Amino acid sequence: MSMYLWFGLMIATSVLWTLWFFYRPLKDNRTDLESSNIELGKQKQLELEQDLEQGLINDGEFNKAVEEITQTLAIELNQTSVNLNKKQGTLWWAIILVLIALPATSLLTYNYLAPKHDVEKVASIAQVQNAPLSLEQSVVKIKQGLVGDPNNADSWKILGLTYFELGQLEESLGAYERAYQLAPKDVGLLVEYASVIATSQNDQFVGRASTLVREALEINPNAPDALYLAGLVSVNAGQFDLAKKVWQRALSLLPQDHPDRTILENILVELAEIQGEGIPQHQVTVNVDLSERLRQAEFSEYYLMVYIKAAQGRPMPIAIQKIKLKDFSGKAVLTDGNSVMPSSKLSQSGEVVAVVRLSQSGSAMKQANDVQVLSPVINVRDNPTVNLQVE
């Protein structure tokens, strides 16, 4: 409150100073002009009296001249008053504008600056007050909310998940069951509930867990999470072919950049090994467009190395082809046969980067004069084709 009081006093002081600044010159200007005109009239009249005494003019000329001086003085005084009144009118408008503009501008400036400070202060306080709760504190808070709203399915669902994180499976199952009774069509809830039941059954998706997965797919046949669990249900039942089809469908529904794609791809590889099918063969095709300069004879003995490396992690090649530039056809197809390590084949990789490097020495280590181009991140399982330009 004191801050606003001081701010108001500052505005009032500024306004009073501005009024005095405008008023004082106006008053002084009026006094100076009127005094100047009167003194000038007296001086002219004194000069006429001297001329009359010296016989330079007669009485008639003297009286006529005095009358002219008096009339001229009256006119000048009147004109001065009119001009000053005009200026005063203009000045009062300026004063009125200042009286309005100065406080308004000050308040707008304060409102622009002060809220930012207040918001930052409030945010700082809120950040301290809203420190993350522990799992135990979260349980207490959720249960307090459920006292006033016992039919909130989302709260029961969150309570079930919190209990699960605490390792309290019985309490978690009880909370999920209550949420299920309130929202039996919530696919996400069904998937979570089925997973908790399976955990309580030594990761076996049988019985009630299997029933909940089936219910979820009846509601939404294209739910990737439900399809993933359906694959586990099929594996538990020994139906590997069905599990493969379900997981392939789930994989096709996930976006290319979804992190769960790699999990599903690895599961499908493991399933293929279990079934004795071997690892599916994949390849990466790299089309290389060389500039006109690099097509010259002086580069014909240079080495062109086309290889695949992991998008993250170790930079060493997974698969590579090394060709002299004069023998290069413009396209390199990398397969498991080009894998550097027999235990880490190209088909077992996920997200990778294709690299093209032109080197005079052909050394495995990149040299200062080598020309190198990298592709965006690609996935080996998509059997991608990459186009790279080397200049």
C-alpha positions as CSV (number, residue, x, y, z in Angstrom):
1,M,0.0,0.0,0.0
2,S,2.8,2.4,0.9
3,M,4.3,1.8,-2.6
4,Y,1.2,3.1,-4.3
5,L,1.0,6.1,-1.9
6,W,4.6,7.1,-2.8
7,F,3.8,6.7,-6.4
8,G,0.7,8.9,-6.1
9,L,2.7,11.6,-4.3
10,M,5.4,11.5,-7.1
11,I,2.7,12.1,-9.7
12,A,1.1,15.0,-7.7
13,T,4.5,16.7,-7.3
14,S,5.2,16.3,-11.0
15,V,1.9,17.9,-11.9
16,L,2.3,20.9,-9.5
17,W,5.8,21.5,-10.8
18,T,4.5,21.4,-14.4
19,L,1.7,23.9,-13.6
20,W,4.2,26.3,-12.0
21,F,6.5,25.9,-15.0
22,F,3.8,27.0,-17.4
23,Y,2.1,29.7,-15.2
24,R,5.2,31.7,-14.0
25,P,6.4,32.7,-17.5
26,L,2.9,33.7,-18.5
27,K,2.5,36.1,-15.6
28,D,5.9,37.6,-15.9
29,N,5.4,38.1,-19.7
30,R,2.1,40.0,-19.2
31,T,3.7,42.3,-16.6
32,D,6.8,43.0,-18.7
33,L,4.8,43.9,-21.9
34,E,2.4,46.2,-20.1
35,S,5.1,48.0,-18.2
36,S,7.1,48.5,-21.4
37,N,4.2,50.0,-23.3
38,I,3.4,52.5,-20.4
39,E,7.0,53.6,-20.0
40,L,7.2,54.1,-23.8
41,G,4.1,56.3,-23.7
42,K,5.5,58.4,-20.8
43,Q,8.8,58.9,-22.6
44,K,7.0,60.2,-25.8
45,Q,4.8,62.6,-23.7
46,L,8.0,64.0,-21.9
47,E,9.6,64.6,-25.3
48,L,6.5,66.6,-26.5
49,E,6.5,68.7,-23.3
50,Q,10.2,69.6,-24.0
51,D,9.4,70.5,-27.6
52,L,6.5,72.8,-26.4
53,E,8.7,74.6,-23.9
54,Q,11.4,75.2,-26.6
55,G,8.7,76.6,-29.0
56,L,9.2,73.8,-31.5
57,I,5.4,73.1,-31.4
58,N,2.3,75.0,-30.4
59,D,-0.4,74.1,-28.0
60,G,-2.7,72.6,-30.6
61,E,0.0,70.3,-32.0
62,F,0.9,69.3,-28.4
63,N,-2.6,68.4,-27.5
64,K,-3.1,66.4,-30.8
65,A,0.2,64.5,-30.3
66,V,-0.7,63.6,-26.6
67,E,-4.1,62.3,-27.8
68,E,-2.5,60.1,-30.4
69,I,0.0,58.8,-27.9
70,T,-2.9,57.9,-25.5
71,Q,-4.9,56.2,-28.2
72,T,-1.8,54.3,-29.4
73,L,-1.0,53.2,-25.9
74,A,-4.6,52.0,-25.3
75,I,-4.5,50.0,-28.6
76,E,-1.2,48.4,-27.8
77,L,-2.3,47.5,-24.3
78,N,-5.5,46.0,-25.7
79,Q,-3.6,44.1,-28.3
80,T,-1.1,42.8,-25.7
81,S,-4.0,41.6,-23.6
82,V,-5.7,39.8,-26.6
83,N,-2.4,38.1,-27.6
84,L,-1.7,37.0,-24.1
85,N,-5.2,35.8,-23.7
86,K,-4.8,33.7,-26.8
87,K,-1.6,32.3,-25.6
88,Q,-3.1,31.7,-22.2
89,G,-6.0,29.8,-23.8
90,T,-3.6,27.6,-25.7
91,L,-1.5,27.2,-22.6
92,W,-4.4,26.1,-20.5
93,W,-5.2,23.4,-23.1
94,A,-1.6,22.3,-22.8
95,I,-1.9,22.2,-19.1
96,I,-5.1,20.2,-19.2
97,L,-3.4,17.7,-21.6
98,V,-0.4,17.5,-19.2
99,L,-2.7,16.9,-16.3
100,I,-4.3,14.0,-18.1
101,A,-1.3,12.7,-19.9
102,L,1.3,12.7,-17.1
103,P,-0.6,10.6,-14.6
104,A,-1.9,8.3,-17.4
105,T,1.5,7.8,-18.8
106,S,3.0,7.2,-15.4
107,L,0.3,4.6,-14.5
108,L,0.6,2.8,-17.8
109,T,4.4,2.6,-17.4
110,Y,4.0,1.3,-13.9
111,N,1.4,-1.2,-15.0
112,Y,3.7,-2.4,-17.7
113,L,6.6,-2.9,-15.4
114,A,5.0,-3.8,-12.1
115,P,2.9,-6.8,-13.2
116,K,6.0,-8.5,-14.6
117,H,7.7,-8.1,-11.2
118,D,4.5,-9.3,-9.4
119,V,4.1,-12.3,-11.7
120,E,7.8,-13.3,-11.2
121,K,7.4,-12.9,-7.5
122,V,4.2,-15.0,-7.4
123,A,5.8,-17.6,-9.7
124,S,8.8,-17.7,-7.3
125,I,6.5,-18.3,-4.3
126,A,4.4,-20.9,-6.2
127,Q,7.6,-22.7,-7.2
128,V,8.6,-23.0,-3.6
129,Q,5.0,-23.9,-2.5
130,N,4.5,-26.4,-5.3
131,A,7.7,-28.5,-4.8
132,P,7.2,-32.0,-6.1
133,L,5.4,-34.3,-3.6
134,S,6.8,-37.6,-2.6
135,L,4.8,-40.7,-3.5
136,E,3.5,-41.1,0.0
137,Q,2.5,-37.4,0.1
138,S,0.7,-37.9,-3.3
139,V,-1.3,-40.8,-1.9
140,V,-2.5,-38.6,1.0
141,K,-3.4,-35.7,-1.3
142,I,-5.3,-37.9,-3.7
143,K,-7.2,-39.6,-1.0
144,Q,-8.1,-36.3,0.5
145,G,-9.5,-35.2,-2.9
146,L,-11.5,-38.5,-3.2
147,V,-13.3,-37.7,0.1
148,G,-15.1,-34.8,-1.5
149,D,-15.3,-36.5,-5.0
150,P,-15.5,-40.3,-4.5
151,N,-16.6,-41.0,-8.0
152,N,-13.7,-39.4,-9.8
153,A,-12.3,-42.2,-12.0
154,D,-9.2,-40.3,-13.0
155,S,-8.3,-39.8,-9.3
156,W,-8.7,-43.5,-8.6
157,K,-6.6,-44.4,-11.6
158,I,-3.8,-42.1,-10.5
159,L,-4.0,-43.5,-7.0
160,G,-3.7,-47.0,-8.4
161,L,-0.6,-46.0,-10.4
162,T,0.9,-44.3,-7.3
163,Y,0.4,-47.4,-5.2
164,F,2.0,-49.4,-7.9
165,E,5.1,-47.2,-7.9
166,L,5.3,-47.7,-4.2
167,G,5.2,-51.5,-4.7
168,Q,1.8,-51.8,-2.8
169,L,0.2,-54.1,-5.3
170,E,-2.9,-55.0,-3.3
171,E,-3.8,-51.3,-2.7
172,S,-3.0,-50.6,-6.4
173,L,-5.4,-53.3,-7.6
174,G,-8.1,-52.1,-5.3
175,A,-7.8,-48.5,-6.6
176,Y,-7.8,-49.7,-10.3
177,E,-10.8,-51.9,-9.7
178,R,-12.7,-48.9,-8.3
179,A,-11.6,-46.8,-11.3
180,Y,-12.7,-49.6,-13.7
181,Q,-16.2,-49.7,-12.1
182,L,-16.5,-46.0,-12.7
183,A,-15.0,-45.9,-16.2
184,P,-15.1,-49.4,-17.9
185,K,-14.7,-47.9,-21.4
186,D,-11.4,-46.1,-20.7
187,V,-8.9,-48.0,-22.9
188,G,-5.8,-46.5,-21.1
189,L,-7.3,-47.5,-17.7
190,L,-7.9,-51.1,-19.0
191,V,-4.3,-51.4,-20.3
192,E,-2.8,-50.2,-17.0
193,Y,-5.1,-52.4,-14.9
194,A,-4.2,-55.4,-17.0
195,S,-0.5,-54.7,-16.6
196,V,-0.8,-54.4,-12.8
197,I,-2.7,-57.7,-12.7
198,A,-0.1,-59.4,-14.8
199,T,2.6,-58.1,-12.5
200,S,0.8,-59.6,-9.5
201,Q,0.8,-62.9,-11.5
202,N,4.5,-63.1,-12.2
203,D,4.1,-61.2,-15.5
204,Q,1.6,-63.7,-16.9
205,F,-1.1,-62.2,-19.0
206,V,-3.8,-64.8,-18.3
207,G,-7.2,-64.7,-16.6
208,R,-8.5,-61.3,-15.7
209,A,-5.5,-59.6,-17.4
210,S,-6.3,-61.3,-20.7
211,T,-10.0,-60.3,-20.4
212,L,-9.2,-56.6,-19.8
213,V,-7.0,-56.6,-22.9
214,R,-9.7,-58.1,-25.0
215,E,-12.2,-55.5,-23.7
216,A,-9.8,-52.7,-24.6
217,L,-9.4,-53.9,-28.2
218,E,-13.2,-54.2,-28.5
219,I,-13.4,-50.5,-27.7
220,N,-10.5,-49.5,-29.9
221,P,-9.0,-52.2,-32.2
222,N,-6.2,-49.7,-33.2
223,A,-4.8,-48.9,-29.7
224,P,-1.1,-49.7,-29.9
225,D,-0.7,-50.2,-26.2
226,A,-3.6,-52.7,-26.1
227,L,-2.2,-54.5,-29.2
228,Y,1.2,-54.8,-27.5
229,L,-0.4,-56.5,-24.5
230,A,-2.4,-58.7,-26.8
231,G,0.9,-59.9,-28.2
232,L,2.0,-60.9,-24.7
233,V,-1.3,-62.6,-24.1
234,S,-0.7,-64.6,-27.3
235,V,2.8,-65.5,-26.2
236,N,1.5,-66.7,-22.9
237,A,-0.9,-68.9,-24.8
238,G,1.9,-70.2,-27.0
239,Q,0.3,-68.6,-30.1
240,F,3.5,-67.1,-31.6
241,D,2.2,-66.5,-35.1
242,L,-0.7,-64.5,-33.6
243,A,1.7,-62.6,-31.4
244,K,3.8,-61.7,-34.5
245,K,0.7,-60.5,-36.4
246,V,-0.5,-58.4,-33.5
247,W,2.9,-56.8,-32.9
248,Q,3.4,-56.1,-36.6
249,R,0.0,-54.3,-36.5
250,A,1.0,-52.3,-33.5
251,L,4.3,-51.3,-35.1
252,S,2.4,-50.1,-38.3
253,L,0.2,-47.8,-36.2
254,L,3.1,-46.1,-34.4
255,P,4.7,-42.9,-35.9
256,Q,8.1,-43.3,-37.3
257,D,9.7,-41.2,-34.5
258,H,7.9,-43.0,-31.7
259,P,10.3,-44.4,-29.1
260,D,8.3,-47.6,-28.7
261,R,9.0,-48.6,-32.3
262,T,12.5,-49.9,-31.3
263,I,11.0,-52.0,-28.5
264,L,8.6,-53.6,-30.8
265,E,11.2,-54.2,-33.5
266,N,13.5,-55.9,-31.0
267,I,10.6,-58.1,-29.8
268,L,9.8,-59.2,-33.3
269,V,13.5,-60.1,-33.9
270,E,13.6,-62.1,-30.7
271,L,10.3,-63.8,-31.7
272,A,11.7,-64.7,-35.1
273,E,14.7,-66.3,-33.4
274,I,12.4,-68.3,-31.0
275,Q,10.5,-69.6,-34.0
276,G,13.7,-70.5,-35.8
277,E,13.1,-68.1,-38.6
278,G,16.4,-66.3,-38.2
279,I,16.8,-62.5,-38.3
280,P,15.0,-60.8,-41.1
281,Q,17.3,-59.4,-43.8
282,H,17.4,-55.6,-44.2
283,Q,19.4,-53.3,-46.4
284,V,20.2,-49.6,-46.9
285,T,20.6,-48.2,-50.4
286,V,22.7,-45.1,-50.7
287,N,22.7,-43.1,-54.0
288,V,25.7,-40.8,-54.3
289,D,25.7,-37.7,-56.6
290,L,29.2,-36.5,-57.3
291,S,29.8,-32.9,-58.4
292,E,31.4,-32.2,-61.7
293,R,34.7,-31.3,-60.0
294,L,35.0,-34.7,-58.3
295,R,34.4,-36.4,-61.7
296,Q,37.7,-35.2,-63.0
297,A,40.6,-37.6,-63.6
298,E,42.6,-36.3,-60.7
299,F,40.1,-37.8,-58.2
300,S,39.8,-41.2,-60.0
301,E,42.2,-43.0,-57.5
302,Y,40.5,-41.5,-54.5
303,Y,38.5,-43.9,-52.2
304,L,34.8,-43.6,-51.6
305,M,33.7,-45.1,-48.3
306,V,29.9,-45.6,-47.8
307,Y,29.0,-46.8,-44.4
308,I,26.3,-47.0,-41.8
309,K,26.8,-46.0,-38.2
310,A,24.5,-45.8,-35.1
311,A,22.6,-42.6,-34.8
312,Q,23.7,-42.4,-31.1
313,G,26.6,-44.1,-29.3
314,R,29.7,-45.5,-30.8
315,P,30.9,-43.9,-34.1
316,M,32.4,-47.0,-35.6
317,P,30.8,-48.4,-38.8
318,I,28.2,-51.1,-38.6
319,A,28.4,-51.9,-42.3
320,I,30.7,-50.4,-44.9
321,Q,31.7,-50.5,-48.6
322,K,35.0,-49.1,-49.7
323,I,35.4,-48.4,-53.5
324,K,37.8,-46.5,-55.7
325,L,36.1,-43.6,-57.2
326,K,36.8,-44.8,-60.8
327,D,34.9,-48.0,-60.0
328,F,31.9,-46.5,-58.4
329,S,28.6,-46.9,-60.2
330,G,26.7,-44.2,-58.2
331,K,24.9,-46.5,-55.8
332,A,25.9,-48.6,-52.8
333,V,23.6,-51.2,-51.3
334,L,24.7,-52.2,-47.8
335,T,23.4,-55.5,-46.3
336,D,24.4,-57.9,-43.6
337,G,27.2,-59.1,-45.9
338,N,28.9,-55.7,-45.4
339,S,28.6,-55.8,-41.6
340,V,31.9,-55.1,-39.8
341,M,31.3,-57.4,-36.9
342,P,29.6,-60.8,-37.3
343,S,28.0,-60.4,-33.9
344,S,26.5,-57.0,-34.8
345,K,24.8,-57.3,-38.2
346,L,23.1,-54.5,-40.1
347,S,19.7,-56.1,-39.8
348,Q,19.9,-56.0,-36.0
349,S,20.3,-52.2,-36.0
350,G,17.5,-49.7,-35.6
351,E,18.1,-45.9,-36.1
352,V,21.3,-45.2,-38.0
353,V,23.0,-42.6,-40.2
354,A,24.4,-43.2,-43.6
355,V,27.9,-41.6,-44.2
356,V,29.7,-41.0,-47.5
357,R,33.4,-40.0,-47.3
358,L,35.8,-39.3,-50.1
359,S,39.4,-39.9,-49.1
360,Q,42.7,-39.8,-51.0
361,S,44.4,-42.1,-48.5
362,G,41.5,-44.5,-47.8
363,S,42.3,-44.4,-44.1
364,A,39.7,-45.6,-41.6
365,M,40.4,-42.4,-39.7
366,K,39.0,-39.2,-41.2
367,Q,41.8,-37.0,-42.6
368,A,41.8,-33.2,-42.8
369,N,41.2,-33.1,-46.6
370,D,38.5,-35.7,-46.7
371,V,35.0,-34.7,-47.9
372,Q,32.2,-36.2,-45.8
373,V,28.4,-36.1,-46.0
374,L,25.9,-37.5,-43.5
375,S,22.3,-38.4,-44.0
376,P,19.4,-37.7,-41.7
377,V,18.6,-40.4,-39.1
378,I,17.0,-43.4,-40.8
379,N,15.7,-46.8,-39.6
380,V,17.3,-50.0,-41.1
381,R,14.0,-51.9,-40.7
382,D,12.4,-49.6,-43.2
383,N,14.9,-50.7,-45.9
384,P,15.5,-47.1,-46.7
385,T,17.0,-45.4,-49.8
386,V,19.2,-42.4,-49.1
387,N,20.3,-39.7,-51.7
388,L,23.5,-37.8,-50.8
389,Q,25.3,-35.2,-52.8
390,V,29.1,-34.9,-52.5
391,E,30.7,-31.6,-53.8
